[in-house]
Amino acid sequence: MNRSGIQNSSKRDGNNHSDVTGVVSLLIKPNNPFPLEGTLSPLAADHGLVFPYTPTLQVGHSANYGTYEITHTIYQPQYYISTPNPSINITANFTANSISEAKHTAAAIQFLKTCTKSDFGENRLTTAGTPPPILSLRAYGGSSLHAQNTPVIVRSLNYTMPEDVNYVETEYGAIPTMLLLSVDLSVQLSPKSVRKGFDIGKFAQGNMLGGGFI
């Protein structure tokens, strides 16, 4: 059994999950605003969430254009406005065929829910106002075309508690033996890193993946 008790966690050298084809992970950064303790403790050994089974990734790239509305014309000319941040949707299966798997599934749900929350409240006066954390997305190999240490934020989380499966009782509540989870991510690069680091020539050659540009 590997340290986190899940399938893909053992397919790695140290914590370098991205070296293994098929493994997708969302890892915390050193300045993460909350510790991986309590319900989140099953994720501590991997420094974040390693999806236990290879998920489905849907990645979107687009460009924003405006249109010159010239009277009495067809095929109006368009002008470039901007390129939005790439969007990423991950749809993943989680299982709970054992207590350790159930705890990992509970930790995954709680982790992603927490990543949609800012630091807030009277008991957090010194850090209140801190936005939700930026995570590091790694997917499909160490020099991946798709994501290599790509900084992302969690925009939404949806999961289904099905009616036609068994449930495993844990101290965190009942966890279904099969759960489908969907999370929407968006790339979050700092303006400085884009201004100083982006190069269209290097990007086209695939030489900027390590900098988070996908």
Disulfide bonds with the S-S distance in Angstrom:
none
